[in-house]
């Protein structure tokens, strides 16, 4: 990649509003995307801090990359990997 991108995770509630998010440079800012060689698999762990009382319902985790300077997402404005999940009980 020619630029250094930022990773985003968005935890989106049933109403479409963001409940939690985490944005950071890959690998705790130790391995910028401009240094990634083609074909390498990158493992990058992120933690989302969720509210202590999360209502039951259908949520989405959206993940992707964006340019910190321009705020443009890789792949376009709505591009993200989306992972649906259901919260039945939160303790």
Buried (B, 14 or more C-beta within 10 A) or exposed (E): EEBBBBBBBBBBBBEEEEBBEBEBBBBEEEBBBEEBEEEEEEEEEEEEEEEEEBEEEEBBBBBBBBBEEEEBBBEEEEBBEEEEEEBEEEE
